[in-house]
Each structure stands twice: as C-alpha cells, then as structure tokens.
Amino acid sequence: MTQSFQIQTSALYGLDELLDELGLESDDWLNSFGLTTADIKTEQKTMDIGVFVNLLQKTAEKTQCKNLGLRLGAKQDFRILGPLGLLLQNCHTPRDALNAARGFMWFHNQTEYWDYSIEGHDLHLRRYEIFHDMADTRQYKELSLSACYQLCKLLMGSDFKGVRLAFSHAPISTKKTYEQHFNMPVHFNCEYDALVVPSQYLDVPIPNANQALKGFAHEYLKTRKKHQDQDIEQQVVSLIQQTMSTQHPTIENIAELLHMSKRTLQRRLKDKGLVFKQLLSETRIKTAKWYLASSQIDITLLSDILGYRDVSALSRAFKQATQVPPLQWRKQSATSS
C-alpha cells in the first residue's frame, strides 16, 4: 500500500537563498514543484515527501551541486521546525530538548524518527527513516543530518564539537567535503544514520531559554496532538523500522509498544485494509532496496539490520518479492544510475 507521508515545507528554509547562490532563479524553480518562496518560510504548510526528495535531487542535478543537502542544512535553524523549534530552543538543557523532540517530531516530518542513547561518555543521536519508496534519498538524508548538526551547535554552545557522524549510504561528495562540513570524522555504509557527540553537552543550560515561551509551545503542540493522531499504518511502520535489528518485530511486540492488545491492532489495521505480516514484509523489502541501491553495505549486515535469521532468509524473501536476488538488484541499480 502506497502512503502519502508529509513534511513541513519549512524544512526547505534557506533554499531560495541557496538557489540564488547557485545561479538558479528561485521563484521559477520552486514554482515548477508547486511551491513559492513564501511556502518555505511558513510552518503552516506541508508537502508530500516524494515531491520533497525529488526537488532536492533535481536541484542537485540541475546545479551540479553534489553537496546541496549539506549546504542547505548549514543555512537552517529552529525556524525549520515551527512551534516545535520554539519549544526546543526554550528548554532548560539539551537533554530536556531531546526528550521534548521525541513526542512531537512527527508534526514536522512524518517520515523519520530520532532517538538517542548514552553509551559511555557519548550521546548517540540515531535517525530512523520510514520512507524508502525512492532509491536515491541521499540529498534528503544529508540535509537532515546537516540540519541536526546545526541545531546541536545552537543548543550546545559555540564550543560544540562532535565525535563522529555516520551515514547509512555511500558518499556523493568527497570525504574531505564531509569532514570539513561537520568538523569531525564521517563514516559511510553504516547500519544507520547517527551523530555522536560528547554527553557532557546534555546538561549545559541553553542560553536565553524562556520558560513562558516553552510552556506556550508545549501546550500548542499538545492541543494539536489531540486533534491529529498519527495514522496507525505510519505508527506500525515506524516501530518496525526501529525494532528490526534489535528484536523480531512480531505483531505482539508492536502491539505492546503501542500500548494496545494484539486483537485491537489487528482490527485497526484491518479497518484500513492492512495485514501486519504483509506490512512487515513490504517494509523490509523497501528498506532492503534502498540499502542495496544507495550503499555498499555488506549483505550479511543487511540481513541483520532487517531482522532476518540469516542471508539465505533475506535472499529468499527478496527474490520472492522482486524475482531477482539482492546482489543482482544492487548490480542492476548501479548500472541504471
């Protein structure tokens, strides 16, 4: 089943300025994708994620700017998040901001989920992507990580410096370009996208945080949440993506994470014409296609990421869905790109 995932047009904040720098008339170019300059400066409008991804990709091709996503992310700040950005920049500490973002990120972007963990002395910010309907989403991923890096600098102070950054895809610019942009080691073909920073920044007070503005933004987002519950299919796909590599995403496990019974989850999916087993299979295959086309990740690691017992199980499932083995799919994707 094909879904229409939405992202706020404000996620393109700064694109008009970047287009002018690259010699492309911003109004005409944005209009060709059904957008105006005003659209990317407001949090009141959303757009289909497929159009968003295609716009970034086509812009990079048109301007021959391989690091378009990185450059656009460098121009962004809390304005890309609308009321969520107002909430985050007025939290007491970065730790408070991260916890707040967990509950409301969906209002900004329905296609990705961020989580974090503390491992030793480091904070691991991990990005999980729900949308895998297009093979080449690398500009979109690089924009997302670049914007995250910018927001970390704003939240964690002028002396902020990361430990390392990981991309799940293969590079589209030189390694030097990435490391100069992020000012830290950058790795590719990883299990997931992640930004690793020293955990010492988590409890540093955020300068100029305003508790009144924080309270206003929080209440506004809570009100919106009551009237805009996340679609059950999006919730299930998101949880499948997050749990694939750590545990087998059974319907029982997903129902427990959603705080509902297995029977209730089955009924809610049935009301939308969905079956959990089919949704799990489609999510795995879409994710597998993306990794095979956009990265050089080892096939054994890929089977682990997708939650298959072994490579043979992945190969059987992939061939059943696509009529070709995974490695042949990768070779064909490389030939056609």
Helices and strands as residue ranges (DSSP letters): E 6-8, G 9-12, H 15-21, H 26-31, G 39-41, E 46-48, H 49-63, H 68-74, G 78-81, H 83-89, H 94-104, G 105-107, E 112-119, E 122-129, H 138-156, E 164-166, H 175-182, E 186-187, E 193-198, G 199-203, H 211-227, H 232-243, H 251-257, H 262-271, H 276-294, H 299-305, H 311-322, H 326-336
